[in-house]
Amino acid sequence: TVRSGEAVPDAVTSLWKDGHLLRLDLSPFTKQQSIGLVEDVLGGKLEGLSADLMWEASGGNALFLHHLVEAALEAKTLRQVRGIWQLRGRTAITSELASLLESRVEQLPEDILHALKLLTLCEPLDLDVLSEIADETAIEEAEARDLVKIVPEHGQLNVRFTHPLFGEVIRRRLGLASSRRLRGQLVKVLRTRPLDAASDRIRLAELALDTDQADAGLFASAAEDATLLADHPLGERLARAAMKRGGGMESAEVLARALLWQGHPQEAERILGSFDPDALNQGQLVRWGVSRIANLFWSMGDSERADEVLAAVRARVTYPALALVLDGIASVFSVFEGRLDDGRTGAEAVLAHDDALPFAVEWAAFAAMHALALAGRGDEVAPVAARFHAHEEHLDGLLRFTAMRGEVLAHTFGGDLVQARACVEKSLEFFSAGQYLAWAMANMLIGTTELASGHCQDAAGRLEQSLAATASDAAVAWSYPARIELGQAYAALGRTEDAARMVDEAKQRAGRHLTVFAPQLVLADAWLNGAEGTVQRAVEVAHEAADSAARAGQYALEAEALHTAARFGDRTVADRLAELGAQLNGTLIGVHARHAAAVSAGDGAALDAVASEYERLGYLWSAADAYAQAASAHERCGDRKAVTESSGAANRLSADCGGLMTPALRSAAQPLPLTAREREIANLVAAGLSNKEIAERIFVSVRTVEGHLYRACLKLDVTDREALAAITRSSKMRDARHR
């Protein structure tokens, strides 16, 4: 074998030129092949962001991948969390790979090596900057040897290593004194250039960390830039550097924010609590107060203490513009505590001021988008979102994603899944392992759209990775909806144990600061009951979710809960959905109302029609259930051709969505001639529950359970519980094979 780029002796070349051997050129692994190889080696799933970074570092070279994984495991930068392998920190290489690549380094002329040493300390590097310190001819020769590439980026020519691992080899060869000297040279040149872009300030600050050529101001501004870009590990490093050099409250606030996002709320509270608020001016007080309030409320779950701090800060602030910032965050508190009307009213009052500060707009838009979306007024979200995005470059990099959830919900509840995904995908470019939290939060939003569309297998995988990346208990507030949605996805796929675990996790973490999610959690519990076979109980719980949502003013979620009840076979929700259809925005509510009416009438043709509407809009989960219900309706009418067509459509969509196993799909595929309650009890018998346990589970008496069992056994011509359980399990197995 001959490695690409190596000189080949004439004697070897002649072997294939003269036809003695067949030449076979092996291409690098594709990205998917690379991920598959790494997952096979690790024996588990690899996080998407980590896969991107490994792919970029290895270029699909199997040898490089092997050594990269081995070195990362040894350095403990590759770790497994909640079953997901994550790469955190710098790319590492083994000594064996370093030795292999160093042979190329040792053959390089000194002037080329000097240029590469500079680049390894600051990549990418402006070509003009590098040319001031290194020999231009050497840079040209490095490009000719395919060691570096020169690419146009953001209006300038940047130099990058052609292969990132080659840069790591050169970095390993740099001694401390040499590294410090070269950093100093780079800092000296960069200081003469404009620092208009965040990337320029961050690059200069990183280089200056190990020199004496920077002050607290540079580190403080660069730390703020890093947090705006959602790279909180880097923001923490730079903020600590600013503090070490005498940075004041502003540097401490950035440090606290970086810490709270990374799951260290106690340390963030200690840092912020060390300042005397009476010694701060009003601008500093609001900045200090907002971060402390957010940390107490969301990261620590201490709503009462957050209220106290908010009241104390409000009492001292007299400037109207600063008071609007406090009104903005208070409106978000109202929404999260389930007081949607208060939150929306407070947010709209802030947004009524055209000159409101970006931070006030940020918080108020956060509250307004969520309140409007949940209330079913999604059409009113667009202007709020536009104002929010106009200030995006000034906003906390992670708060942007949590606020955007309201925008995503407005589209998913309204019937526009394409726009829901589009508003997230424009924020999906991540370049470093330090941005893992932003990557996770963006993927939570995509998971929301995937769940709504019915791509439950994709949603489950994405949400699993996102929750693993935000595994700290301090991140519960931001990851809480993802837990609920993952529970729903598991239930839809028939993974009842996993669904029960996620629903239980969400219940254990509930609190006043997460009240807004209570109806959604009850709805997830309804899906869990449906997955476990207790369909009548699932209908009851879906109604509980709808009632809870209605009391909270979450009419879009009420509609979703009633639609869920109809998917479980409930025939009583058509009138209320029709009422909501006249009240809520968007096209989806009308389809829900028509679906419920078709279920109530047992009209197979109408169910087929509404299923087609769901499919056209992209709501494949709902479409699959509607087709399955149509098949059952056609079966009752004896229309075998229609049964075949509707069942085929239901099974096609179920497969497209990763193998759905919903009550409607099971009922359509299950030939047992039982009522819904009899089938429910038969499923629980098959699961091994006693009559007493079944009675407690579905809230009926033991005598009622016995009566249903007696009638079920008569219909199936069996004589005892064991035979009933066997025939029920057999039917489920046929259903699974059919799928």
C-alpha positions in Angstrom: 0.0 0.0 0.0 1.1 3.6 -0.7 -0.2 6.5 1.3 -1.7 9.4 -0.6 0.8 12.3 -1.0 3.9 10.1 -0.6 6.6 9.8 -3.2 6.3 6.4 -5.0 9.5 4.7 -6.3 9.5 4.0 -10.1 9.8 0.3 -9.5 6.5 0.3 -7.6 4.8 2.6 -10.1 5.7 0.1 -12.9 3.9 -2.7 -11.2 0.5 -1.2 -12.1 1.6 0.7 -15.2 2.9 -2.5 -16.8 -0.2 -4.4 -15.7 1.5 -6.7 -13.2 -0.9 -5.5 -10.4 -4.3 -3.9 -10.4 -4.2 -0.5 -8.9 -7.0 0.2 -6.4 -7.5 3.7 -5.0 -9.2 3.7 -1.6 -11.3 6.8 -1.0 -11.6 8.3 2.5 -14.6 7.2 4.6 -17.7 9.2 4.1 -19.0 11.0 7.2 -21.6 8.3 7.8 -19.0 5.5 7.5 -16.7 7.4 9.9 -19.5 7.7 12.5 -20.4 4.0 12.0 -16.7 3.0 12.6 -16.4 5.1 15.8 -19.7 3.8 17.2 -18.7 0.2 16.5 -15.4 0.8 18.4 -17.1 2.6 21.3 -20.1 0.3 21.4 -22.6 3.1 21.6 -24.1 6.2 20.0 -21.8 9.2 19.1 -23.1 12.7 19.7 -23.8 14.6 16.4 -21.5 17.6 17.3 -18.7 15.3 18.3 -19.1 13.3 15.1 -18.8 16.6 13.1 -15.6 17.5 15.0 -14.1 14.0 14.5 -15.0 14.0 10.9 -13.4 17.4 10.3 -10.2 16.4 12.2 -9.8 13.0 10.5 -10.9 13.8 7.0 -12.4 10.3 6.8 -8.9 8.7 7.3 -9.6 5.4 9.2 -6.1 5.4 10.7 -6.5 9.0 12.0 -9.9 8.2 13.4 -8.6 5.2 15.3 -5.8 7.2 16.9 -8.1 10.2 17.6 -10.5 8.0 19.5 -7.8 6.2 21.4 -6.1 9.5 22.4 -9.4 11.1 23.4 -10.3 8.1 25.6 -6.9 8.2 27.2 -7.2 12.0 27.8 -10.8 11.5 29.1 -12.0 14.1 26.6 -14.3 11.4 25.1 -16.8 10.3 27.7 -20.2 8.6 27.8 -23.2 10.4 29.4 -26.7 9.0 29.4 -25.5 6.4 26.8 -24.1 9.1 24.4 -20.4 9.4 23.7 -19.3 13.1 23.7 -16.0 14.7 22.8 -15.2 17.7 25.0 -12.0 19.7 24.8 -9.2 19.9 22.3 -8.5 17.1 19.7 -5.9 14.7 21.1 -3.6 12.4 19.2 -1.7 9.3 20.3 2.1 9.2 20.5 2.1 6.6 17.7 0.2 8.9 15.3 2.4 11.8 16.3 5.5 9.8 15.5 4.0 8.9 12.1 3.3 12.5 11.2 6.4 14.0 12.8 8.5 12.4 10.0 6.9 14.9 7.6 7.5 17.7 10.1 11.2 16.9 10.5 11.7 17.2 6.7 10.3 20.7 6.5 12.5 23.7 6.0 12.8 26.0 9.1 11.0 28.9 7.4 7.9 26.8 6.6 7.9 25.2 10.1 8.0 28.7 11.6 4.9 29.7 9.6 3.1 26.5 10.7 4.1 27.1 14.4 2.4 30.5 14.2 -0.7 29.0 12.6 -1.1 26.3 15.2 -1.3 28.9 17.9 -3.9 30.9 16.0 -6.1 29.1 13.5 -7.5 30.5 11.3 -5.1 33.4 10.8 -5.4 36.3 8.4 -3.0 35.9 5.5 -1.7 39.4 5.9 -1.0 39.0 9.6 0.9 35.7 9.0 2.8 37.4 6.2 4.0 40.1 8.6 5.7 37.6 10.8 6.5 34.6 8.5 8.2 34.6 5.1 5.7 34.9 2.3 7.6 32.5 0.1 7.4 29.9 3.0 3.6 30.4 3.2 3.3 29.8 -0.6 5.5 26.7 -0.4 3.4 25.4 2.5 0.3 25.8 0.4 2.0 24.1 -2.6 2.8 21.1 -0.3 -0.8 20.9 0.7 0.0 21.7 4.3 -2.2 24.7 4.5 -5.1 26.1 2.5 -6.0 29.7 2.0 -9.8 30.4 2.0 -11.8 33.5 1.7 -13.9 34.1 4.9 -15.7 37.2 6.0 -14.1 39.5 3.6 -10.5 38.4 4.2 -8.1 35.6 3.2 -7.6 33.1 6.1 -4.9 30.5 6.4 -6.0 27.1 7.8 -4.3 23.7 8.1 -5.3 21.3 5.3 -5.4 18.6 7.9 -6.2 19.7 11.5 -4.2 16.8 13.1 -1.1 18.0 11.4 -1.4 21.2 13.4 -1.8 19.2 16.6 1.6 17.5 15.9 3.3 20.8 15.5 1.6 22.1 18.7 3.1 19.2 20.6 6.6 20.1 19.5 6.3 23.7 20.8 8.0 24.3 24.1 6.6 26.8 26.7 9.2 29.5 26.0 8.9 29.2 22.2 5.1 29.2 22.4 5.1 32.3 24.6 7.5 34.1 22.3 5.4 33.3 19.2 2.2 34.4 20.9 3.8 37.7 21.8 4.7 38.2 18.1 1.1 37.5 17.1 -0.3 39.8 19.8 2.0 42.6 18.8 0.8 42.5 15.2 -2.9 41.9 16.0 -3.0 44.9 18.3 -2.2 47.2 15.4 -5.3 46.0 13.5 -9.0 46.9 14.0 -10.9 44.7 16.5 -14.3 45.3 15.2 -15.4 41.7 15.0 -16.0 39.4 18.0 -13.8 36.8 16.4 -10.9 39.2 16.3 -11.2 40.2 19.9 -11.5 36.6 21.0 -8.5 35.5 19.0 -6.4 38.3 20.5 -7.5 37.6 24.0 -6.8 33.8 23.7 -3.3 34.6 22.4 -2.7 37.1 25.2 -3.7 34.6 28.0 -0.1 33.5 28.5 1.5 36.9 27.9 1.7 40.2 29.8 0.4 42.2 26.8 -3.3 42.4 27.7 -5.4 44.1 30.3 -8.7 43.3 32.0 -10.7 45.3 29.4 -9.6 43.1 26.5 -10.4 39.9 28.4 -13.8 41.2 29.6 -15.0 42.2 26.1 -13.7 39.0 24.6 -15.5 37.0 27.4 -18.7 38.8 26.6 -18.2 38.0 22.9 -17.6 34.3 23.7 -20.9 34.1 25.7 -22.8 35.8 22.8 -21.4 33.1 20.6 -22.5 30.5 23.1 -19.0 29.2 23.8 -19.3 29.3 27.6 -16.2 27.3 28.5 -14.1 29.9 26.6 -16.2 32.7 28.1 -15.4 31.3 31.5 -11.6 31.2 30.8 -11.5 34.8 29.5 -13.7 36.1 32.3 -11.5 34.5 34.9 -8.5 36.1 33.2 -10.3 39.5 33.4 -11.0 39.0 37.1 -7.4 38.1 37.8 -6.3 41.4 36.2 -8.7 43.5 38.3 -11.9 43.2 36.3 -14.9 44.5 38.2 -18.6 43.6 38.5 -19.0 43.4 34.7 -16.4 40.7 34.4 -17.9 38.8 37.4 -21.3 38.9 35.8 -20.0 37.4 32.6 -18.2 34.7 34.6 -21.4 33.9 36.6 -23.4 33.7 33.4 -20.9 31.3 31.9 -20.9 29.2 35.0 -24.7 29.0 35.4 -25.1 27.8 31.8 -22.5 25.1 32.3 -24.3 23.8 35.4 -22.5 25.5 38.2 -25.2 27.7 39.7 -23.9 27.6 43.3 -20.5 29.1 42.2 -22.4 31.7 40.1 -24.5 32.6 43.1 -21.4 32.9 45.3 -19.7 35.2 42.8 -22.7 37.5 42.4 -23.5 37.4 46.1 -20.0 38.7 46.9 -21.0 42.2 45.5 -22.8 44.8 47.6 -25.8 45.9 45.4 -25.8 49.3 47.2 -22.3 50.0 45.9 -23.4 49.5 42.2 -24.8 52.2 39.9 -28.2 51.5 38.4 -26.8 50.0 35.1 -24.5 47.7 37.0 -27.3 46.8 39.4 -29.7 45.8 36.7 -27.0 43.7 35.0 -26.1 42.1 38.3 -29.7 41.6 39.3 -30.9 40.0 36.0 -28.1 37.4 36.1 -28.7 36.6 39.7 -32.4 36.4 39.3 -32.1 34.1 36.3 -29.7 31.9 38.2 -31.9 31.6 41.2 -35.2 31.1 39.3 -34.1 28.7 36.5 -30.8 27.1 37.5 -31.5 26.7 41.3 -35.3 26.5 41.1 -35.6 29.0 44.0 -38.6 31.1 42.8 -39.2 32.8 46.2 -35.6 34.1 46.5 -35.6 35.2 42.8 -38.8 37.3 43.6 -37.0 38.9 46.6 -34.0 39.9 44.6 -36.2 41.2 41.7 -38.2 43.3 44.2 -35.1 44.7 45.8 -33.5 45.7 42.5 -36.8 47.2 41.3 -37.0 49.4 44.4 -33.7 51.1 43.5 -34.0 51.5 39.7 -35.4 54.9 38.6 -34.3 55.0 35.0 -37.3 54.0 32.8 -35.1 52.2 30.2 -33.5 50.0 32.9 -36.9 49.4 34.6 -38.1 47.9 31.3 -35.4 45.3 31.4 -36.7 44.2 34.8 -40.3 44.2 33.5 -39.1 42.0 30.6 -37.6 39.3 32.8 -40.6 39.5 35.2 -42.9 38.8 32.2 -40.9 35.6 31.5 -41.3 34.5 35.1 -45.1 35.0 34.8 -45.2 32.7 31.7 -43.0 30.0 33.3 -45.2 30.1 36.4 -48.3 29.4 34.2 -49.7 33.0 34.3 -49.8 33.5 30.5 -52.1 36.5 30.5 -49.9 38.4 33.0 -46.8 37.4 31.1 -48.2 38.5 27.7 -49.5 41.8 29.1 -46.2 42.6 30.8 -44.3 41.7 27.7 -46.5 43.8 25.4 -46.0 46.8 27.7 -42.3 46.5 27.3 -42.4 46.0 23.5 -44.7 49.0 23.2 -41.5 51.1 23.7 -39.7 51.5 20.4 -36.6 52.6 22.2 -36.4 49.7 24.7 -32.9 48.4 25.3 -32.0 45.1 23.5 -32.0 43.2 26.8 -35.5 44.4 27.6 -36.7 43.4 24.1 -34.9 40.0 24.5 -36.8 39.1 27.7 -40.1 40.6 26.6 -40.1 38.8 23.3 -39.2 35.5 25.0 -42.4 35.9 27.1 -44.6 37.2 24.4 -43.7 34.5 21.8 -44.3 31.7 24.3 -47.6 33.2 25.6 -49.0 33.8 22.2 -48.0 30.4 20.8 -49.5 28.5 23.7 -52.7 30.6 23.6 -53.2 29.7 19.9 -52.4 33.1 18.6 -49.4 32.1 16.6 -50.1 34.6 13.8 -49.2 37.4 16.2 -45.8 35.9 16.9 -44.1 36.9 13.6 -43.7 40.7 14.4 -42.4 39.9 17.9 -39.9 37.4 16.5 -38.8 39.9 13.9 -38.0 42.4 16.6 -36.3 39.8 18.6 -34.1 38.7 15.7 -33.2 42.3 15.0 -31.4 42.4 18.3 -29.9 38.9 18.1 -26.3 39.9 17.9 -26.6 41.6 21.3 -28.2 38.7 23.0 -26.9 35.9 25.2 -26.0 33.0 22.8 -28.0 30.4 24.7 -31.0 32.4 25.8 -31.6 33.0 22.1 -32.5 29.3 21.7 -34.8 29.1 24.7 -36.6 32.2 23.5 -37.0 30.8 20.0 -39.0 27.9 21.4 -42.0 30.1 21.4 -41.5 30.9 17.7 -41.2 27.2 16.9 -44.4 26.3 18.8 -46.3 29.0 17.0 -45.5 27.3 13.7 -46.0 23.7 14.9 -49.4 24.5 16.6 -50.4 26.5 13.6 -49.7 23.9 10.9 -46.4 25.2 9.3 -43.7 22.6 10.0 -41.5 23.9 7.2 -41.3 27.3 8.7 -40.8 25.8 12.2 -37.7 24.0 11.1 -36.4 26.9 9.0 -36.3 29.3 11.9 -34.0 26.9 13.8 -31.8 25.7 11.0 -30.3 29.2 10.3 -28.7 29.0 13.8 -27.2 25.5 13.4 -23.6 26.3 12.5 -21.3 25.3 15.4 -17.6 25.1 15.1 -16.1 24.0 18.5 -16.8 21.5 21.3 -17.3 24.6 23.5 -20.5 25.3 21.8 -22.1 22.0 22.9 -24.8 23.6 24.9 -26.0 25.7 22.0 -25.8 22.7 19.7 -28.0 20.8 22.3 -30.6 23.5 22.6 -30.9 24.0 18.9 -31.4 20.3 18.4 -34.0 20.3 21.1 -36.0 22.7 19.0 -35.5 20.5 15.9 -36.6 17.6 18.0 -39.8 19.5 18.8 -40.6 19.8 15.0 -39.7 16.2 14.4 -42.1 15.0 17.1 -44.9 17.2 15.8 -44.3 15.7 12.3 -44.3 12.2 13.7 -40.6 11.3 12.9 -40.5 9.9 16.4 -37.4 7.7 15.9 -35.4 10.8 14.7 -36.8 12.9 17.5 -35.9 10.4 20.1 -32.3 10.1 18.9 -31.9 13.8 18.7 -33.5 14.5 22.1 -31.4 11.8 23.7 -28.2 13.5 22.6 -29.5 16.9 23.6 -30.4 15.7 27.1 -27.0 14.0 27.5 -25.3 17.3 26.6 -27.3 19.2 29.2 -27.1 16.5 31.9 -26.5 18.8 34.8 -29.4 19.2 37.2 -28.9 22.9 36.9 -30.0 22.8 33.3 -33.4 21.2 34.1 -35.4 24.4 33.2 -33.9 24.6 29.7 -34.1 20.8 29.0 -37.4 20.2 30.8 -39.7 20.3 27.6 -37.2 18.0 25.9 -37.7 15.4 28.6 -41.5 15.5 28.2 -41.2 15.3 24.4 -38.8 12.4 24.6 -41.3 10.6 26.8 -43.9 11.1 24.1 -41.6 9.9 21.4 -40.8 6.8 23.3 -44.5 6.1 23.9 -45.3 6.5 20.2 -42.6 3.9 19.4 -43.9 1.5 22.0 -40.9 1.9 24.2 -43.0 1.9 27.3 -40.3 1.5 29.9 -38.2 4.3 28.5 -41.3 6.5 28.2 -42.2 5.8 31.9 -38.7 6.7 32.9 -38.8 10.0 31.1 -42.2 11.0 32.4 -41.1 10.1 35.9 -38.0 12.2 35.6 -40.1 15.1 34.5 -42.5 14.7 37.4 -39.7 14.6 39.9 -38.2 17.8 38.6 -41.4 19.8 38.4 -41.7 23.1 40.4 -43.3 26.5 40.4 -40.7 27.7 38.0 -41.8 25.1 35.4 -45.6 25.3 35.9 -46.1 26.3 32.3 -45.2 22.8 31.2 -47.6 21.0 33.5 -50.4 20.4 30.9 -47.8 19.1 28.4 -46.5 16.6 31.1 -50.0 15.3 31.7 -50.4 14.9 27.9 -47.2 12.8 27.8 -48.7 10.7 30.6 -51.7 10.1 28.4 -49.5 8.8 25.7 -47.7 6.6 28.2 -51.0 5.1 29.2 -51.9 4.5 25.6 -48.6 2.8 25.0 -49.2 0.5 28.0 -52.5 -0.5 26.6 -54.8 1.3 29.1 -56.5 3.2 26.3 -59.6 4.3 28.3 -57.4 5.6 31.0 -55.3 7.4 28.3 -58.5 9.1 27.1 -59.2 10.3 30.7 -55.7 11.6 31.2 -55.8 13.4 27.8 -59.0 15.2 29.0 -57.2 16.1 32.2 -54.4 17.6 30.1 -57.0 19.5 28.1 -58.7 20.8 31.2 -55.4 21.9 32.7 -54.3 23.7 29.5 -57.7 25.5 29.2 -57.5 26.7 32.8 -54.0 28.1 32.1 -55.1 29.8 28.9 -53.0 27.3 26.8 -55.7 26.8 24.2 -53.3 25.5 21.5 -52.3 22.8 23.9 -55.9 22.1 24.9 -56.6 21.5 21.2 -53.6 19.1 21.0 -54.8 17.2 24.1 -58.4 16.9 22.7 -56.9 15.8 19.4 -55.0 13.1 21.2 -58.2 11.9 22.9 -59.8 11.6 19.5 -56.8 9.6 18.2 -57.4 7.3 21.2 -61.0 6.8 19.9 -62.8 9.3 22.1 -66.0 10.5 20.3 -66.9 13.4 22.6 -64.4 16.1 21.7 -65.7 17.3 18.3 -67.8 20.2 19.6 -65.1 21.7 21.7 -62.5 21.4 18.9 -65.0 23.1 16.6 -65.3 26.0 19.1 -61.5 26.2 19.3 -61.4 26.2 15.5 -63.2 29.6 15.6 -60.8 30.9 18.2 -57.3 29.8 17.3 -54.9 30.8 14.5 -53.6 28.5 11.8 -54.7 25.7 9.6 -54.1 22.8 11.9 -57.0 23.4 14.3 -59.5 23.0 11.5 -58.1 19.7 10.6 -58.2 18.6 14.2 -61.9 19.5 14.3 -62.7 17.6 11.2 -60.8 14.6 12.5 -62.8 14.6 15.7 -66.1 14.9 13.8 -65.1 11.9 11.6 -64.2 9.8 14.7 -67.5 10.7 16.3 -69.4 9.7 13.2 -67.3 6.6 12.6 -67.0 7.8 9.0 -64.2 5.9 7.2 -64.2 8.1 4.1 -64.0 11.3 6.2 -61.2 9.8 8.2 -59.3 9.0 5.0 -59.8 12.6 3.8 -58.6 14.1 7.0 -55.6 11.8 7.1 -54.7 13.0 3.7 -54.8 16.6 5.0 -52.5 15.7 7.9 -50.1 14.0 5.5 -50.1 17.1 3.1 -49.2 19.4 6.0 -46.5 17.0 7.2 -48.1 15.8 10.4 -47.5 12.1 9.6 -48.1 10.8 13.2 -51.6 12.2 13.1 -52.1 11.0 9.6 -51.1 7.5 10.4 -53.5 7.3 13.3 -56.3 8.8 11.1 -55.7 6.2 8.4 -55.7 3.5 11.0 -59.0 4.7 12.4 -60.4 4.8 8.9 -59.3 1.2 8.4 -61.2 0.2 11.5 -64.3 2.1 10.4 -64.2 0.4 6.9 -63.8 -2.9 8.7 -67.0 -2.3 10.6 -68.8 -1.6 7.3 -67.3 -4.6 5.6 -65.5 -2.6 2.9 -62.4 -4.8 2.4 -60.9 -2.8 -0.4 -61.1 0.4 1.7 -59.6 -1.4 4.6 -56.6 -2.5 2.6 -56.0 1.0 1.2 -56.3 2.7 4.6 -54.3 0.1 6.4 -51.6 0.3 3.7 -51.3 4.1 4.1 -51.2 3.8 7.9 -48.5 1.1 7.8 -46.5 3.1 5.2 -46.5 6.2 7.4 -45.8 4.2 10.6 -42.6 2.8 8.9 -41.6 6.3 7.6 -41.8 7.6 11.2 -39.6 4.9 12.6 -42.1 2.2 13.5 -45.0 3.8 15.4 -47.0 1.7 17.8 -50.0 3.8 18.8 -53.4 2.7 20.1 -55.1 3.5 16.8 -52.5 1.5 14.8 -52.6 -1.4 17.2 -56.4 -1.5 17.2 -56.5 -1.5 13.4 -54.0 -4.3 13.1 -55.4 -6.3 16.0 -58.2 -8.8 15.1 -59.4 -9.4 18.6 -63.2 -8.8 18.8 -63.1 -6.9 22.1 -64.4 -3.6 23.3 -61.8 -0.9 24.0 -62.0 -1.6 27.8 -61.9 -5.3 27.3 -58.8 -5.0 25.1 -57.2 -2.6 27.7 -57.7 -5.1 30.5 -56.5 -8.0 28.3 -53.3 -6.0 27.6 -52.7 -5.5 31.4 -53.3 -9.2 32.0 -50.7 -10.0 29.3 -48.4 -7.6 31.1 -48.7 -9.7 34.3 -50.9 -7.5 36.4 -53.3 -9.0 39.0 -57.0 -8.1 39.0 -56.4 -5.8 42.0 -53.5 -4.1 40.3 -55.5 -3.6 37.1 -58.4 -2.1 39.1 -56.0 0.4 40.8 -54.4 1.2 37.5 -57.6 2.1 35.6 -59.6 3.4 38.6 -62.4 0.8 38.7 -63.4 -1.9 41.2 -62.0 -5.4 41.2 -65.5 -6.7 40.5 -65.7 -4.6 37.3 -62.3 -6.0 36.1 -63.6 -9.5 36.7 -66.7 -8.8 34.7 -64.7 -7.5 31.7 -62.4 -10.5 31.9 -65.3 -12.9 31.9 -66.8 -11.3 28.8 -63.4 -11.2 27.0 -62.8 -14.9 27.7 -66.3 -15.7 26.3 -65.6 -13.8 23.1 -62.2 -15.4 22.6 -63.4 -18.9 23.7 -60.7 -19.2 26.4 -61.3 -20.4 29.9 -58.7 -18.5 32.1 -56.4 -15.5 32.5 -53.3 -17.4 31.2 -55.1 -18.3 27.9 -56.3 -14.7 27.5 -52.8 -13.4 28.1 -51.3 -15.8 25.6 -53.8 -14.9 22.8 -53.3 -11.2 23.5 -49.5 -11.5 23.4 -49.8 -13.5 20.2 -51.9 -10.8 18.6 -49.3 -8.2 19.6 -46.5 -10.2 18.0 -48.4 -10.5 14.8 -48.9 -6.7 14.9 -45.1 -6.1 15.4 -44.2 -8.5 12.6 -46.7 -6.7 10.3 -45.0 -3.4 11.0 
